[in-house]
């Protein structure tokens, strides 16, 4: 069993930055693929970024060059640094964990980009 708790969301102006954190407990964090998804109103949930246990990273094309995913296995935490934020980045951001057998999701944190 894996529990995921996100933090760091909020309201930011276009061009601003936010850093999301996801603290994980339960199954061995270092062996899990971790990531972030987001869901905007009226849209399907979409991948933002993934980081494997070995450190391989994938980004959605819409965030590449602006967002950076990282993990700290000593703290059981995954981060999403978001720079140059745009109004279209507004969404609920969900932390994700894949143990190799089961997916887990956090409850989400709201990110709103607006002037």
PyMOL commands that set and color helices and strands:
alter all, ss='L'
color gray80, all
select helices_A, chain A and resi 29-31+87-89
alter helices_A, ss='H'
color red, helices_A
select strands_A, chain A and resi 2-7+10-12+18-26+33-39+46-51+57-59+67-72+77-82+91-98+103-105+109-113
alter strands_A, ss='S'
color yellow, strands_A
deselect
rebuild
show_as cartoon
